[in-house]
Amino acid sequence: MHKFKALKDELFYQETLDNGLKVYIHPKAGFIDYYCTLQVHMGGHSLDYQYGNDEFKLPDGSAHFLEHVYFENDGISLMDTFSKLNADVNASTSRDVTKYYFKTQSNFIELLKLFLTHFSNVLINEKTVEKERQIIKKEIMMYDDNLYDKAYGDLTKHMFQDRKIWADIAGTLESVNQIGVEELQRAVRHFYQPRNMVLVITGPVNKEEVITSIKASDFNRLKGNEYEPKIVYSLHGHKNHHIFKSNKNQDVEYIMLGLKINLSDFNHLSVSQKRLSIIMFFEYFFDESSMNYKELKEAKLINYMYSTNVYINHDYAYFMVSSESQNPKKLKERLIEMLFNLKKIDKNIFIAFKRSRIGSFIGYFDSPQSINHTLSDFIKKDIDIEKYIEHVNNIDLNDLDIVRKSIVKDNIYSVIYAKK
Amino acid sequence: MIHSKKTINGIDVIYLPAKKYKHLMLGFSYISKANPKTYNERNILLNVLENHNQVFKTDDKLYWQLDMLYGANFKSNVGITGDKVANNFSMKIINEKYLQNSEDLLEKAFDFLYTIVYKPKMHKGLLTKKAVNDSIKELGQVFNTIQQDKSTKAFYNFIDLVSDKDYPVLFPNKTYLDSITQGSITQEYKKMIQDDALKIFVAGDFDHQRMDDLITSKFKGYHKKIDNHIYKMDRLCPMPFEVRDIVEYDKEVSVSRIYLAYRINVNYGTHDYEVLQLLNIILGGSSQSKLFSEIREKQQLVYSIYSSYFHELSILLINLETEANSEEKAIQETQKVLSRIQEGHISEEEIDLAKAYLIKNYRSSLDKLSGMMFLNMISHLKNKEFFNLNKQIEAINKINKNDLVRISKKLMPDLVYRFLKAGDLNA
């Protein structure tokens, strides 16, 4: 096993099995909870992809549907099995991965074996598919009346024409009807192969015992396929950059503004440094600690619902800023003006940001659950956890300033939801 | 490592030492008798103190300071239990032994917390008009946001319907909004720092003597007020004569949200209190609960269903989210699940699983620094004792089937609240 160190007293062990599954183990003596995540690189974006020489399509929501189906696995509910052993198990699907995770305070090895066996052989039948379809449709309707989710969906739809970037992770009522046994079985063959997965384990574990159990499990006998799915994005946006919608039944008015970021400008930086540069740039200029925030608040253009978000993928990235507002049109104009007139970054504040990043990173190690999530996330994003603090320390102001190249009219989009 | 308690300058100081965490936590808790007329002010104070400070004159200065403290995290909240109210201010900070250089982070964090609480901007003895006006304005915005977020709106309206107007748990409390003034907020602030009982909590790996010295020097002028009030830990509610059935409509809603409220009076710290907690888990407090298994999984009548016990309101609530044409059946089937429990249909296996689940959750909470801190803060608020896991486990393990059935029969239906899309068929 390869050993690496993130902090002076925090060690990780990594091994790649013959079938391609990457295993990460982080022993944390003195804690009670064991935490295990199986991360599959299939998510809301897995809608059209190349596999070998062929191209395939899946209906919106397929990854999420599969997540539901895996839980049932021909009538053997993962939740029932684990609850009887007093463990919690759950799953989630994001834009780029599906995660299955469990937490326990005892019987960890036994549960790990059960967990891996469950994912070694999934049986998908009509009955399970139909049952989950009904549950998912109800789930979709629950989020239909959330204004903020709607605005986000509308904005990303205009920023990127490629539906892989903005299609609802759960799908739509129509798309979920198009998902059947055949589609799901194909998705399993293509995406649910060991080399497209990562297993992350944290807690008071004995690493030798853990790796031995994994190697002895049915999961280790799974073979990888010849190819891995490849997803390619088109980053073109809609011609119409600015959307205005009115609804007299709304109680608030809302605006969300987005800026696309050209990742190719950062090719000379490591993944960590690229991400940090972009995130810290927007934190500096638009976070609640920023002068811009203060100005907008004093001008009464925003309220406490103000929020910012930076999303960075391997292939695309964007920044969004949103708020309820008494005057969303004026807020939009002011935000665009701010973007084009960003000042020089103050060195003292930049140093404070770096310190904050380091502090947050150290804090992840305070629980097996949080470090498990962090490590899974870092793996997905190709961030080197061993060198993270070093990368933060080495970032300089010039790296952040690269973001300014993306601030052009063509990269700016907005959506306003007004009362009239 | 052993928890300890001492008194420094009249302040109750509680130490929760633990070596395994990378953070430390500090908390100031100001406790007094709850007053429904000033509950809004108690909550507004949090905003005023954080955003209008003499030293951190602007938000950016405050956040810069927190960033310089390696991303220290500051939180404040108001808690209510029985007839006690507590204004809590806490900070989470990296233990500097994980940094390359020593930076006295603990002292700086303590100083920050002290500055936030004791150095607000004042003018002629009052919290500034700007601070007060900004906070009141934000309150208005909070109401708008509640209206917009349908899930929050449904919950807020439900809690409002089951709350006693003279005993607020909801903020904002609509009844006393108009009486909020610069004077009333200032008065509540002065009361908090001069009259309230102060408790200081420190958790993590820290030098106790260093902490003692910090508190002694910072609070040397502190005078503890004698508080002769005998606090009640419970609020007993009158039992309902009839079940209210209330429907509200909203055009922008996509699913039906339903709340069922059951009244029950149980004293904190008693065997019945523990029984009710366990009953809640069995009924609808986990993914293995009867409601989840029966109503969601088996009958597929809802997307989500859960139950929750609110001691401060003397209610057990059940929440369902479903489609319009499933409402009536979902409510009836939900009520049947409870009736079956009242008839004794609970297996020993279900009871054992629920006990294991509850104990596991307590252990998990205690395993986190913030969980350990907050469980002890709540425990000290309620009965001035450390949270004792072994005692808690013993109390849970004592519960038997008869206890659960007996308590379930005490649940009196009070309210069926439906929050629906305007024009729903079943309305």
Interface residues (C-beta under 8 A of the other chain):
Chain A: L7 K8 G30 F31 I32 D33 M79 D80 S83 K84 N86 K103 Q105 K131 Q134 I135 K138 E139 M141 M142 D144 D145 N146 L147 N247 N249 Q250 D251 V252 D287 E288 S289 S290 M291 Y293 K294 K297 N303 Y304 M305 E324 N348 I349 I351 A352 F353 R355 S356 R357 I358 G359 S360 I362 G363 F365 D366 S367
Chain B: K19 K20 Y21 K22 H23 T58 D59 D60 L62 Y63 W64 L66 D67 M68 L69 Y70 G71 A72 K92 I94 Y98 L99 E138 Q141 V142 N144 T145 Q147 Q148 D149 K150 S151 K251 E252 V253 S254 V255 S286 S287 Q288 R296 Q300 V302 Y303 S304 E321 T322 E323 L353 A356 Y357 K360 R363 S364 L366 D367 K368 L369
